[in-house]
Every structure is written in C-alpha cells, then in structure tokens.
Amino acid sequence: MLAEFTQSRLFARPLHAAALILVAVQLAACSPRQMVVHSVADELAAQGQSSEDDLDLAREASAFYLKLSESVLRQQPGHAALATAVAAGFTQYAYAFVAFEADRLDATDAKAAQHLRERAARLYRRGRDHALAALEAARPGFGQQLASNTPADWPTLARDQVALAYWAAAAWGGAISLSKDDPDAVADLPLAVRLARLAWNTDPAFGDGNLAGLMGAFEASRPGGSQKQALAYFDEAVRLGGGRSAGAFVGKAEGIAQPAGDKAAFLDLLQQAVAVKDAQGSPLALSNEVMRRRARWLMESADDLF
C-alpha cells in the first residue's frame, strides 16, 4: 500500500538532540517552560533535513530521535512541524526497516515475518495518530468532519496542512495493508483515501510526486478502483519525480505491472529505479537508497512473484 518512501525526518543526529535537552534544562531557569519546550520542538522538527545514505546509521539514529521527538510532541501537541516530523519518521521507519524485513523473511520464517508486520502496523498507527491529532488541534472537529457520510461536511486543507494529511494517509494505508484480517482496520480504508484526496485537491504536486504515488497505490488497491486512473497517478509521480525518485518507479512496478502480470514491465521499472543516481548532498539520498534496495530484492524475487 505504501508506494512511496520519502526522505524527511528519518535520520537525526542523536548527540545534537541530546544537547538540545541540556540547553533546555539550562534555559528553564530563566525562561517560561512552554517557551523552552516549544524551542526544542522547533529544533527537533528541523533535524531531519540532513542528507544521509547510510541505512544502518539512519536506523540506529532514528529510534532515539523518534522517542525524544515524540516525548516533546506530547507536551506540544499542536506543533504542526514536529507532528509532521514524527509522523513521517514512524511511517518511514515502519516501511524501510520493519515491513521490508518482514517481506524478506516470509520465505524462511513466516512466524517472525508476521510478528514484524504486526509491529510495523503499530508503528504506522502511531505515526498516523500524531498527524491526525495535529490536524484536529488546528481544526477542531476535523476527524468528525472527515468521517461524515455527507461530502459537503468534509473538511478542506490549507496548503501548510498537506504534509500532515499526506503522512497521516500514508501511515493509515500502510497499517491497513498489514491488517487485512482485521475488519475494523480495513473498514477505515475509505477514510484514508478521502484524506489523501483532500491533500491532492490542495496540492497535487506535493512531495515531487510522492502524493501522486500514494494516490496511485490507493486507487490500485481500493475496492472498485480504476487501474486506468491508478496508472495516471503513477505516471504523474514519475513525471513529477523528474527521474530523481527511485520510489516512483518502484511504486509503478508494484502497483501496476505486478498486478497485471507484466513481468517485463515490472523488471524494466525496477531497473530504472536501481539506475537512479543521487547528486552529492541530495535530500533524496536516503529514500532512494531504501527504494533501490527494495527494487533489487524484488528483481531477485521476480520468478516467485510471477
């Protein structure tokens, strides 16, 4: 379901984050506590902008960052930038390091793979809930409006809320895709799709194609979805990515070519993903490395998939 993995706040510098705590303690003596916490939240929200392509280092650093950021967010629940960072971090961690490991273990240890999928679903829901809480804080009644059966009641999004909606929808979709035996979870799919569509209506180019890829994944997987429309979304993701996003090609391979049984197109798209090169310091370096790794694994598994 989660067709796109994007660089955001997954990699953080734990030593710098620890220093922020010390600064906060020192400032607390002369500043109101909430002002200090808000300042720390600002700093943590900005931490994920560093470029990084070492997946092991990113994995080791991200757990500390997420725990610290989540703790601060609980004291500043309306801090949209930090909520976005935390939602993105949990979603990306679940996708890159937990759900993917489950996929790789499936053939050799189904029980361990299922355990990892359950953990990934919990992480997805954790990220989703932080993003939804921030949207609710900004617009009281947002959740109730989103769940209404009357389209006229559905909320709209400001442009600066699109990131929160994107990560909430992506995390929601990821959790649903790993909870297919849970009727209550699956029943939420229309809400996740609706939230993604609200973001699309506001800023369809968000994330240089990441939102388009998510729309494609939802369209391809939802009951009654149109494969023609899904293909249009995936093609738009590739176009907006401008050849710099490995995830756009992987998303199209898994969302269109694989369900269609088109092995040749599947492999061609994955080869294009593997061929994506990153400029030095590219903010897409980590996300592209994650997707290149997935593309290589999918290519190796192609005979089992078709």
PyMOL commands that set and color helices and strands:
alter all, ss='L'
color gray80, all
select helices_A, chain A and resi 14-27+33-49+55-75+80-105+110-138+142-146+151-153+159-177+183-186+189-202+206-221+227-241+246-260+263-274+285-300+302-305
alter helices_A, ss='H'
color red, helices_A
deselect
rebuild
show_as cartoon
